[in-house]
Amino acid sequence: MPQSRTRTVRTGSPDTSHREASAIHPFLNRILVGDCVAELDRLPAKSVDLVFADPPYNLQLAGTLHRPDQSLVDAVDDEWDRFDSFEAYDAFTRAWLLAVRRVLKPNGTIWVIGSYHNIFRVGTILQDLGFWILNDVVWRKTNPMPNFKGRRFQNAHETLIWAGRDQGAKKYTFNYDALKAFNEDTQMRSDWVIPICSGGERLKDDAGDKVHPTQKPEGLLHRVMLSSSNPGDVVLDPFFGTGTTGAVAKKLGRSFVGIERDTTYAQAARTRIDAVVPHDAASLELMRGKKAEVRVPFGSLIEAGLVTAGEILTDARGRHRARVRIDGSLEAGGHTGSIHRVGALVQEAEACNGWTFWHATRAGRQVLIDDLRREMRTTMGEGA
């Protein structure tokens, strides 16, 4: 969530060392109150899996805004959203992004949300600092605020940038199959239709006023975390506000680190998060497709003793026989090659999935070699 400009800030990341994981532990599920960059500097390097940042938008509002009936609009006019110039805003953005990049794991990703006032400047600086943009996502609001002056289009969306820490990072988390299940077996698009924060979710003070003017809906954070994190991951929000990121992280079995300068916001966030009841572990399981599984070459089955060199593999009907060789290749009727190539050649077909074509004999019955691969994945702790 926005804060003062004076803050001078497919699996997770298995490459993070045990030392780094231990070093982040004292900061987990805490709200650090203070200057954004200074607090980020306390965190260990390469210790965070995911960042969600909702920085000041630099709305550049001049004077008050009234409705047609002359009633006052509760717009964002707080001090933390005021900057003397674009240059000052750019310097602020560069400072916190550099600090975030240091604590992000090599395969971690960052989401930044903004409006037309700031998101293009943020995107440029992200690229200048070496981040690699993966997607831009449009959050289309079902209930946006009207344009009261009637001189521009109604602002009905905000833009999120999703980026990797580096161009070369390939193993970032993207839960494609879980998102597809979420979206009724349809590929998730980059335009998300989600209502703005309202009703009982909107935090109010004793006078009935909004605690924070730009509180984001939990539905938005739910989709961000579902798409790009896993249970047990560490999610950092350097502009924590009233704690939407922390509340959703707790529900979804993630750990969080929040940074917030305003003590009123921080206290509201603590109270809110303390009241959250996390989901049980079973309900946090995600759909995993074949692409998410660890690659196990056929030769690894030979190394593990699940298949033996010299063993005979057959198809389901016993029409084709192939001998396993020590290098993981097969030989059948003068044909040699991989399980896939030989499977295709013996059938005179253009292609073949050798994993589901060839069978081994175990205890007098046929067993798919794909089942043996699944057994190996289980022993590796990867699941099927």
Disulfide bonds with the S-S distance in Angstrom:
none
